[in-house]
């Protein structure tokens, strides 16, 4: 028969086991969250010379690579290529995005889509690693990007510059944005 001290020792051992298991689970969750992929879509305005261009960037900010399963844009962009209706976002299925890797594309709006009238554009993104699937819904306010301060440089008119100056200033602007 178990004595009172044996029962108390057993209870203490069970409580210690429960705490150890909870700590292991918490550590596993923290490790997974810190090492998972974080793929997102965002807008960047880059000023090269006297013209500002908007770019949509798909980037993995996480510590693990992932495969994109689906990327749906609503309302959709128009294709930049004349021989197909596909956009960059339509071609992203099965695309592997390494940690820190980014893909940059220039959005092209159909004639009936005035960028001033479209405030929000939604990106539904699904991606996976070997062990887990992630779903994100990202809403971008494209209208707000029209108000960004895009450069701190005063540039002469592009027509007055040599091609070397144009390339140098464009490269400096892209590097300034860390793309």
Number of C-alpha atoms within 10 A of each C-alpha: 4 6 8 9 9 11 11 11 12 12 12 12 12 12 12 12 12 12 12 12 12 12 12 12 12 12 12 12 12 11 11 12 13 13 14 20 25 20 27 18 21 16 18 18 19 20 19 22 21 13 10 14 13 17 17 16 18 19 21 23 18 19 15 18 23 26 20 20 17 18 18 15 15 11 13 18 20 17 18 16 10 7 7 9 11 14 17 18 17 15 11 17 15 13 13 17 22 18 19 16 15 17 14 16 16 15 19 16 15 12 8 6 14 10 15 10 9 12 14 16 16 16 22 16 19 19 24 18 15 8 5 9 13 16 13 15 14 16 16 17 15 19 14 11 15 15 9 10 11 18 17 8 12 8 14 10 10 14 10 10 13 10 11 9 13 17 14 12 17 16 12 13 20 14 10 11 12 7 14
